[in-house]
C-alpha cells in the first residue's frame, strides 16, 4: 500500500484544518529544534562513551609502563 499524491494533499489539508495556518510554522520550528537537540544528545553520548575493551586498555597501560621503565634504565 503506497501513499499517492492525493493522499498527501488530503493529509496536509486535514492538518491545516486542525491546527490552522498560523500554528504550522510554530509546530515545524518546535519539531526541528527537538530533532536538533535529540541528535546533539546522541552525539554527546557517543563521544562520552569509550567502547575500548578493558583488556585492551590494560595491555596498553602495561606496555606504556614497560616502555617508561626501559627508558629510565637507559638514562
C-alpha positions as CSV (number, residue, x, y, z in Angstrom):
1,X,0.0,0.0,0.0
2,X,1.7,3.2,-1.1
3,X,0.7,6.8,-0.4
4,X,-0.2,8.7,-3.5
5,X,-0.1,12.4,-4.2
6,X,-3.8,12.8,-3.5
7,X,-3.5,11.2,-0.1
8,X,-0.6,13.5,0.8
9,X,-2.7,16.6,-0.2
10,X,-5.6,15.3,1.8
11,X,-3.4,14.7,4.9
12,X,-1.9,18.2,4.6
13,X,-5.4,19.7,4.3
14,X,-6.6,18.0,7.4
15,X,-3.5,19.2,9.3
16,X,-4.1,22.7,8.2
17,X,-7.8,22.5,9.3
18,X,-6.9,21.0,12.7
19,X,-4.1,23.4,13.6
20,X,-4.7,26.4,11.5
21,X,-2.2,28.1,9.1
22,X,-0.7,30.3,11.7
23,X,0.3,27.5,14.0
24,X,2.0,25.4,11.4
25,X,5.3,27.4,11.3
26,X,5.5,27.2,15.1
27,X,4.9,23.4,15.1
28,X,7.6,23.0,12.4
29,X,10.1,25.1,14.3
30,X,9.4,23.2,17.5
31,X,9.8,19.8,15.8
32,X,13.1,21.0,14.2
33,X,14.5,22.1,17.5
34,X,13.5,18.9,19.1
35,X,15.3,16.9,16.4
36,X,18.4,19.0,16.6
37,X,18.5,18.6,20.4
38,X,18.0,14.8,20.1
39,X,20.8,14.5,17.5
40,X,23.1,16.6,19.7
41,X,22.4,14.5,22.8
42,X,23.0,11.3,20.8
43,X,26.4,12.6,19.5
44,X,27.3,13.7,23.0
45,X,26.6,10.3,24.4
46,X,28.6,8.6,21.6
47,X,31.6,10.9,22.4
48,X,31.3,10.3,26.1
49,X,31.3,6.5,25.9
50,X,34.5,4.7,25.4
51,X,33.9,1.3,23.8
52,X,37.5,0.2,24.1
53,X,37.6,-3.2,25.8
54,X,39.0,-3.2,29.3
55,X,41.6,-5.9,28.4
56,X,42.9,-3.7,25.6
57,X,43.2,-0.8,28.0
58,X,45.2,-2.9,30.5
59,X,47.6,-4.1,27.9
60,X,48.2,-0.6,26.7
61,X,48.9,0.5,30.3
62,X,51.3,-2.3,30.8
63,X,53.1,-1.6,27.6
64,X,53.4,2.1,28.5
65,X,54.7,1.2,31.9
66,X,57.3,-1.2,30.4
67,X,58.5,1.4,27.9
68,X,58.9,4.1,30.6
69,X,60.9,1.7,32.9
70,X,63.2,0.8,29.9
71,X,63.8,4.5,29.2
72,X,64.7,5.1,32.8
73,X,67.2,2.2,32.7
74,X,68.8,3.5,29.5
75,X,69.3,7.0,31.1
